[in-house]
Amino acid sequence: MRPSSQALIEQLGTDYIDARLKGFTYDHETHFIQIRYGDSNNIENDKVIIFRDCFTVSINTWLEGMKGNIPRKPDEMNYFFHKITIEDIEINGVQLYKCSMIIPMMDCLITCVTIVL
């Protein structure tokens, strides 16, 4: 049975996370995304979210409003994962999840068939 978006949010334990984004991988061939986040100084309590069978993936990093040293490339930035919202949607009879994440300095929107926490 497919869990509802509300059940997935409840499994996360909170809708405000405030953790460092430690890994974000997207495999276009398999339509698979893995996000790893946790405490900046500890890997023992890291959490992983897996998105499978992704139809839409939109990732946009931005620098507007940034103060201090501007990074020369994205891997020089630290991102802090704050909030995730998940909605149940249906497109042409297919049940999907629409996931939006608040990660300051990055916009992220994913539409997929399966989310594993």
N, C-alpha and C positions, 0 to 999 in steps of 0.2 A: 504494500500500500504506500502510496506517495504521501510524505508528510506535508502538511500545510505550511505556508510561509510563516504563520504565527508559531507553529511548533518549532520551526527552525530558529526563529528569533529567541524563543524560550530556551532552546538548547545552548545558544550563545551565552545566556546568563545575564546579559545586559545589552542595552542598545547604545551605551556610551562606553567605549573600550579604553581609550587613551593608552595605546601601546605602540611601540616602534614597529614599523613595517620592515620585516627582515628579509622577505623574499616574495617576489611576484613573478611567476613564470607563466608564459602563455605559449602553448604549442598549437600553431595554426593548423597543422596537418591533422591532429587528433581532436581539435576543438576542446582542449583541456587547459584549465587554469588552476594553479595552486598558489595560495597566498599564505604566508607564514608571518606571524606577528607575536610579539611578547615584550618582556622586560628588556630594556637596553643592555643590562649587565648580566643577564642570566638566560640560558637557553633551556633550562629544565622545564619551565612552565610554558614554553612556546605553544601556540595553538595553530592549527592548520585548517584552512577551508579549501575544499576542492569543488570546482565547477566542471561538470561534464556535459558534453554535447551542447556547446555554446553556439548560438546562432548570431548573437550580436555582442561584440566586445569593443568598448570605447574607452580608451585610456588617453588622457590629455594632461601633461604636466605643464605648469604655468609659473611664471616668475613675477607677474604683476603684483605690486604691493610688497615685495620682498625687501627687507632692509638688511644692511650689512654686506658681506661679501657675496657676490652673485656667483654661483657655481658655473663652471665652464661646460659641464656635461651632467646629465641626470644622476649618475652614480655617485656624484659628490654631495648629493642632498640627503638629509635624513627626513623621512616621512613618518608621521605619527597617525596611526589608524584610530579614528575617533568613533565613527558610527556606521552601522550597516542597516539598511532597510531592505526587506524582501517582500515582494508582492506576488500573489498568484495571478497569472494572466493566461488567457487562451487566445491563440492565433490559429485560425483555420482548423479548429477542432483539436489542436495540440495544446496540452497543459504545460505551461512553462513557468519559470521563476524569473522575475525581473528584479535584479539586485543593484542597488545604488550604494556606493560607499563614500563616506566623507573622510578624505585623507588630505589635510591641508597641503596645498601646492600641487594637488593632483585631483582630477575628476575621473571617476570610474563608474561605468555602467555596463552590466553584463546581463544578457538574457540567455537562459540555458534550460535544459531538461532536468538536470540533477544537481543538487548541492549536498555535499557530504561534510559534516562537521566532526 
